[in-house]
């Protein structure tokens, strides 16, 4: 459901990606591992349409996203791709429920319907008592689960996660790993994860290793 071929990216004199190919099937959890500076996060941002490749092609669900621009690209990203980052990027002035609703409202969903769906996702993630709490009133693990709920609100084709356990202790990290597995098993949710966490990588369906801007395995 995601296919990228011959992805190149350069920042001034530094060639970060040197012709990367990647294919991901529906319902897979794929982890990309490698040392810092290997190009993992750059690749994730390009696949997620947050950055643009210098060369190469990307399609998600058969749609050539590398050819999309402006509002069309933003709308596609909002509907089809969910993001979870190391830093939760929750908006501090909004409640957990509102943070989860925002992408749904941006996507044109009806206010009540989006709220009902967000409430259901948060409850399924064990946050039924935290709907009206603002981020600063939540633990790190709770904030990350709110971020996961936000990533799921528009039923995306793929969730892309960049070091999702980087700020979590081992207990919360393990819970997040299990959550990803549960979402794959229950909803056939596809995940692409950049991680240094070996335990998370081992739980994935497939591990791909990057080194010096190239994909070594997978």
Secondary structure, 3 states (H helix, E strand, C coil): CEEEEEEEEEECCEEEEEEEEEEECCCCEEEEECCCCCCHHHHHHHHCCCCCCCEEEEEECCEEHHHCCHHHHHHHHHHHEEEEECCCCCCCCCEHHHHHHHHHHHCCCCHHHHHHHHHHHHHHCCCCCCCCCEHHHCCHHHHHHHHHHHHHCCCCCEEEEECCCCCCCHHHHHHHHHHHHHHHHHHCCEEEEECCCHHHHHHCCEEEEEECCEECCC
